Amino acid sequence: MVLRSIGLVYIADVPTHDRWCPPHVTFARGGGDCDDHAIVGASLLLGLGVQAWVAIGDGPTGPHAWVVGRDPQIGPFVLEPQDGHIWLGNQAPGYQPQLILGPHGCFGLRQDGTAWHPISVG
């Protein structure tokens, strides 16, 4: 919903192929699915100087992607890119991240919330 205000709509991927698009491709297509919207949302926040990462895991209705971040004034937050809902703090009800992707790498999360195997992408 938030990204609709800048002209992006939900476009589902082909069921047999999950495509993760960089922001310029999502804008060129006019939208994308949850991971594309999370990538755009995190990219916009990073451009504004806010720390942000894309979280991949289980959402309230199944596999999902959303944004987690840390703002210097409000602290940690969770952003649902499909409707713009923001939860303050590190957790949102019904969201269980399994992988966190950011500009400097990615890492998986154990069930207890601790990180494992940081992977460098830069």
Buried (B, 14 or more C-beta within 10 A) or exposed (E): BBBBEEEBEBBEBEEEEEEBBEBEBBBEBEBBBBBBBBBBBBBBBBEEEBBBBBBBBEBEEEEBBBBBBBBEEEEBBBBBBBEEEBBEEEEBEEBBBEBBBBEEEBBBBEEEEEEEEEEEEE
